[in-house]
């Protein structure tokens, strides 16, 4: 996790996109195709509640971050930007 602290916002966003595609087995999209302001759930990237659980596990495993509150999760997981900023500010 020490290496993670050295990541800048741009590099962190790229890494998170890669983790999402790999961890959620998003076969029809590449990390580069995910827009920074992409809405992650519903009509955006199309993620669902099971994906949200996987993202929580991914954040714990890769960054030591925990999201226990559903309301906080909705805010953090809103878009690629909100997810990246949350990780960046809390790692």
Buried (B, 14 or more C-beta within 10 A) or exposed (E): EEEBEEBEEEEBBBBBBBBBBEBBEBEEBEBEEBEEEBBBBEEBBEBEEEBBEBBBEBBEEBBEBEBEEEEEBEEBBBBBBBBBBBBBEEB
